[in-house]
């Protein structure tokens, strides 16, 4: 008698949290520490901000309450999202067989179920990264990203909203355009340890080329540290500020902000999570797998007056 193998896997509670965590936290902005993650948000969470005016006064013999403390808040709202995917096992046979053979990489999953969960999880992470910066709530599976929220926020100081250069950023103008952002960073924020200059991928590529010496601004024919085109892609700075590649930002956009002022909310380890991988063979006789996942996602910032937007 032939052996029958049925895969019907349901993850719930903490097990679901572990999978969702792996998927969501693999988004590059989150994974690389570019945003503050607020877990277990079940619809809304209040981000409180405190503003205190001048508190030091001339001394007297009495206790005299002075100054003004303003408590305001922003709401971090998360939306429930889902993944409903149907795939045919036949399309994965070759890849699965290679994985079962242990082809060269210890990271290759040992089962088709694990392979599919990992592959789909990477797609979820990719979408989350795009959502964090450029998502539009009106689109399926998206929420308003940080750049979208900033562009619509009337409280963002006009001087800190820079219009992108016509024709886009390239190696010849990237330093000048990045300097425009740094120039309008508020003095109270400049120098903070977690301040970053978030840039889109094309801006980052232009900056690398600029450092290689093929642009103006006195870099020199051999580029930064005489590396030429062999520039390193990590730990780059601009005017003392770490340059962070925000892969979810669309071309020719930059944001200057503190990591502690940007927030991503999700339902990590929440009981509301659900992850299922269903083999449909015994249900409808097909050769399909169905993948079902549910989770929460959303983002916001705290103090808009401390942020600069180039778009």
C-alpha positions in Angstrom: 0.0 0.0 0.0 1.3 3.4 -0.9 2.0 5.9 1.8 -0.3 8.8 1.9 1.0 12.1 3.1 -1.3 15.0 4.0 -0.1 18.4 5.0 -2.6 20.4 6.9 -0.7 22.7 9.2 -2.3 25.3 11.5 -0.3 27.7 13.5 -2.1 29.6 16.3 -1.2 31.8 19.2 2.6 32.0 19.9 3.5 29.7 17.0 1.7 32.1 14.6 3.5 34.9 16.3 6.8 33.4 15.5 6.0 33.1 11.8 4.4 36.5 11.5 7.4 37.9 13.4 9.8 36.3 10.9 7.8 37.7 8.0 7.2 41.2 9.2 10.6 41.8 10.9 12.4 40.8 7.6 11.2 44.0 6.0 14.5 45.8 5.5 13.6 49.0 7.4 12.5 47.0 10.4 15.3 44.4 10.2 18.0 47.0 9.9 16.7 49.1 12.9 15.3 52.0 10.9 12.0 52.2 12.8 10.6 51.6 16.3 8.4 48.5 16.4 5.3 48.5 18.6 4.0 44.9 19.0 0.6 43.7 20.1 -1.3 46.6 18.8 -4.9 45.5 18.3 -6.4 48.4 16.3 -5.0 51.6 17.9 -2.3 52.7 20.2 -1.7 56.2 21.5 1.8 57.7 20.8 2.1 60.5 23.4 4.2 63.6 22.9 5.2 66.1 25.6 6.2 69.7 24.9 7.6 71.8 27.8 8.4 75.5 27.5 11.3 77.2 29.3 11.4 75.6 32.8 14.4 77.4 34.3 13.4 80.6 36.2 15.0 83.0 38.6 15.1 81.5 42.1 12.8 82.7 44.9 12.2 81.6 48.5 8.9 80.1 47.6 7.8 77.2 45.4 6.2 78.9 42.4 4.8 76.6 39.7 5.9 77.9 36.3 6.1 76.9 32.7 3.6 75.1 30.5 3.5 71.4 29.8 1.5 70.4 26.7 0.4 66.8 26.3 -0.7 65.9 22.8 -0.9 62.6 21.0 -0.8 60.8 17.7 -2.7 57.6 17.0 -0.9 54.5 15.6 -3.7 52.7 13.8 -3.2 49.2 12.5 -5.3 47.4 9.8 -5.9 43.7 9.5 -4.4 42.2 6.4 -4.6 38.8 4.9 -2.8 36.5 2.5 -5.0 34.0 0.5 -2.8 32.2 -1.9 -3.4 29.0 -3.9 -0.4 27.2 -5.5 -0.1 24.0 -7.4 2.3 21.4 -5.9 3.5 20.4 -9.4 5.1 23.8 -9.9 7.3 23.2 -6.8 8.3 19.6 -7.4 11.8 20.4 -8.8 12.7 22.9 -6.2 11.4 20.7 -3.4 13.4 17.7 -4.6 16.6 19.8 -4.7 15.8 21.1 -1.2 15.3 17.5 0.0 18.7 16.6 -1.4 20.3 19.4 0.8 21.7 21.3 -2.1 24.8 23.3 -0.8 22.9 25.6 1.5 22.0 24.9 5.1 19.3 27.6 4.8 17.3 25.6 2.2 14.1 24.3 3.9 13.9 20.5 4.3 10.2 20.2 3.3 7.9 21.6 0.8 5.7 23.1 3.5 8.6 25.0 5.1 9.8 26.1 1.7 6.5 27.6 0.8 6.0 29.3 4.1 9.5 30.8 3.8 9.0 31.9 0.3 5.6 33.5 0.9 6.9 35.1 4.1 9.6 36.9 2.1 6.9 38.3 -0.2 5.0 39.5 2.9 8.1 41.2 4.2 8.7 42.9 0.8 5.2 44.2 0.8 5.5 45.5 4.4 8.7 47.4 3.4 6.9 49.1 0.6 3.9 49.9 2.8 6.0 51.4 5.5 7.2 54.2 3.2 5.0 54.4 0.2 1.8 52.5 0.9 -1.6 54.0 0.1 -4.5 53.0 2.3 -6.9 53.1 -0.7 -5.0 50.2 -2.3 -5.6 46.5 -1.4 -3.3 45.3 1.4 -1.8 48.7 2.1 -1.8 51.4 4.7 -0.6 55.0 4.4 3.1 55.0 4.5 5.4 57.5 6.2 6.2 59.5 3.1 2.5 59.6 2.2 1.5 60.8 5.7 4.2 63.4 5.8 3.2 64.8 2.4 -0.4 65.2 3.6 0.5 66.6 7.0 -0.2 70.4 7.2 1.8 70.5 10.5 5.0 69.7 8.7 7.0 73.0 8.6 7.1 74.3 5.1 10.9 74.9 5.4 11.4 71.2 6.1 9.5 70.0 3.0 11.9 70.2 0.1 10.7 69.8 -3.5 12.7 67.2 -5.4 14.9 68.4 -8.2 13.4 68.3 -11.7 14.8 65.4 -13.7 15.7 63.3 -10.7 18.8 62.7 -8.7 22.1 61.5 -10.2 25.7 61.3 -9.2 26.3 64.9 -10.3 23.6 66.4 -8.1 23.1 63.9 -5.2 25.4 65.6 -2.8 23.8 69.0 -3.3 20.3 67.5 -2.9 21.2 65.6 0.2 22.7 68.8 1.6 19.4 70.6 1.2 17.8 68.1 3.6 20.5 68.3 6.1 20.4 72.1 6.0 16.8 72.2 7.3 17.1 69.6 10.0 16.0 71.3 13.3 18.9 72.2 15.6 17.3 70.3 18.4 17.4 67.1 16.3 20.7 67.5 14.6 23.3 65.5 16.4 20.9 63.0 18.0 22.3 59.5 18.1 19.4 57.9 16.3 19.0 60.6 13.6 19.2 59.1 10.1 19.0 60.3 6.5 16.6 57.8 4.9 17.0 57.6 1.1 15.5 55.7 -1.7 17.5 53.1 -3.6 18.3 55.3 -6.6 19.5 58.1 -4.3 21.8 55.6 -2.5 23.2 54.3 -5.8 23.9 57.9 -7.0 25.6 58.6 -3.7 27.9 55.6 -4.1 28.8 56.7 -7.6 29.5 60.2 -6.3 31.8 58.8 -3.7 33.6 56.8 -6.4 34.9 60.0 -7.8 32.9 60.2 -11.0 31.0 63.4 -9.9 31.9 67.0 -9.0 32.2 68.5 -5.5 35.9 67.8 -5.2 35.7 64.1 -4.5 38.7 63.4 -6.7 39.3 61.0 -9.6 40.0 58.1 -7.3 37.0 58.7 -5.1 36.5 58.6 -1.3 39.5 57.0 0.4 41.0 56.3 -3.0 38.6 53.4 -3.4 37.4 54.4 -6.8 34.3 52.3 -7.8 35.1 49.9 -5.0 33.1 51.8 -2.4 31.6 49.9 0.5 27.9 49.7 0.7 27.7 49.8 4.5 28.1 52.4 7.2 27.9 55.4 4.9 27.5 58.9 6.3 26.6 62.3 4.8 27.7 65.4 6.7 28.0 63.2 9.9 24.5 61.6 9.5 24.1 57.9 8.8 22.6 57.2 5.4 19.9 54.5 5.6 18.6 52.8 2.5 14.8 52.8 2.8 14.0 50.3 0.1 10.3 51.1 0.3 10.8 54.7 -0.6 10.0 55.5 -4.3 12.7 57.1 -6.4 14.1 60.6 -5.6 12.8 60.7 -2.1 14.5 61.3 1.3 13.4 61.6 4.9 15.5 62.9 7.8 14.2 61.6 11.1 15.0 59.9 14.4 14.3 56.2 14.6 12.6 56.8 17.9 10.2 59.1 16.2 9.0 56.6 13.6 6.7 53.7 14.6 5.5 50.5 13.0 2.6 48.7 14.7 1.8 45.1 14.3 0.2 42.1 16.1 3.3 40.2 17.0 2.4 37.3 19.3 -1.3 38.4 19.2 -4.0 35.8 19.6 -5.7 37.3 16.6 -3.0 35.9 14.2 -3.7 32.9 12.0 -1.4 31.0 9.7 -2.6 28.0 7.8 -1.1 25.8 5.0 -3.7 23.5 3.6 -3.2 20.5 1.3 -6.4 20.5 -0.8 -6.0 16.9 -2.1 -8.4 15.3 0.4 -10.8 18.3 0.3 -11.5 18.9 -3.4 -9.2 16.3 -5.1 -6.9 19.0 -6.5 -3.2 19.2 -6.5 -3.2 22.6 -4.8 -1.9 24.1 -1.6 -3.7 27.0 0.0 -1.9 29.4 2.2 -3.9 31.6 4.6 -2.4 34.3 6.9 -3.9 37.2 8.9 -2.0 39.9 10.8 -2.1 43.6 11.6 0.0 46.4 10.2 0.3 50.2 10.3 2.8 53.0 10.9 3.0 56.6 12.0 5.5 59.2 13.4 5.5 61.1 16.7 6.6 64.7 16.3 6.2 65.9 12.7 8.1 69.1 13.5 11.3 67.0 13.9 11.1 65.5 10.5 12.2 66.6 7.0 10.8 65.4 3.7 12.4 65.5 0.3 9.8 64.5 -2.4 
